[in-house]
Amino acid sequence: MHTPWSPTQAHNWYARRPWPVGFNYVPSCAVNSIECWQAESFDFATIERELAWGGRLGFNTVRVFLPYLVWQFEAHSFKARIHQFLSAASANGLSAMFCLFDDCAFNRKDPWLGKQDEPVPGKMATGWTASPGQTLVNDRAAWPALERYVRDIVGEFAQDPRVFLWDLYNEPGNEGQGEKSLSLVRHVFDWARAVSPSQPLTSGVWNFAPENRTLNEALLDASDVVTFHSYAPLDGVEAIVAKLQARNRPILCTEYMARLCDSRFATHLPYFKSHQIGALHWGLVNGRMQTQFPWPALQALHPDAKEWFHDLLHPDGQPYATEEIEIIRACTGATRSYP
């Protein structure tokens, strides 16, 4: 068993870095993380162009999902593509936060390589798949291979200054998994710590319902720094932060900004900056994920909504809302012109 960093170690690490501000990133050409990373659809030219836009807005952090399935079949070339990505990110002043596992799956399918599902017109993220998928999460016979994946990827970049943070497991328990993912979460932390990364480890709390208390406490106990998701209005975020501050560790909000939920740059970003809480919104460039549309449950409540739900830029780099760009640049201290 490997122990988390002490609060002092975590605070010292955080104090040496600028305020983390950035975005969750899937390139506009990809319907999910597999289409982003597999050899047949990896589009480095688009990634370079879009990361440059992020850098010009003054962002310094990019959160990215790495799919297990691509590593399983293309480990060597997959790591080479991650190095390419990190070079492009670093050239634009961006450090990477990598997610290795993910229970969120809008299409409710296990992942597969090759041609991915086309977006469903008018619907959000219908092509998004989990990693490694519920079948493997719930099959302990598959875990030795998952361990090799964690050790290989984290070990490859364990001392790489271009990597900011390991967000080991996105939204564990999603899609009805609940506490069935808890044992794997604990193992993933142990596997990652075993290769002694220089970067901190975390897995964000995201569902604050009472039935999720055991899972949330386990995530917070295992994490070096505290991370959370919230698409709530500002008063809801403030209430979450007030509870998380009891952990006496740096805090980062690794997903926020949903306009129809009143989670907005104008309200949230100045708050995060004033409290030195890391802030990563969803997402940078609108594209095949179609996250301009709301979650399915909200779509029924807002059938005629014209306002984008997520995303900051059109595929050509033009802002969705110029006033948002002005707020972001003021908070990030951006000095380069945009675009």
Secondary structure, DSSP 8 states (H G I E B T S, - for coil): ------HHHHHHHHHTS---EEEE---TT-SSHHHHHSTTT--HHHHHHHHHHHHHTT--EEEEE--HHHHHHHHHHHHHHHHHHHHHHHHTT-EEEEEEEE---TT-----SSS-----TT-SSTT---BS-HHHHT-GGGHHHHHHHHHHHHHHHTT-TTEEEEEEEESTTTTTTGGGGHHHHHHHHHHHHTT--SS-EE--B---SGGGHHHHHHHHHH-SSEEEE--S-HHHHHHHHHHHGGG-S-EEEEEE-BGGGTB-HHHHHHHHHHTT-EEEEE-SB-STT-TTS--HHHHHH-TT--S-SS-SB-TTS-BS-HHHHHHHHHHHT--S---
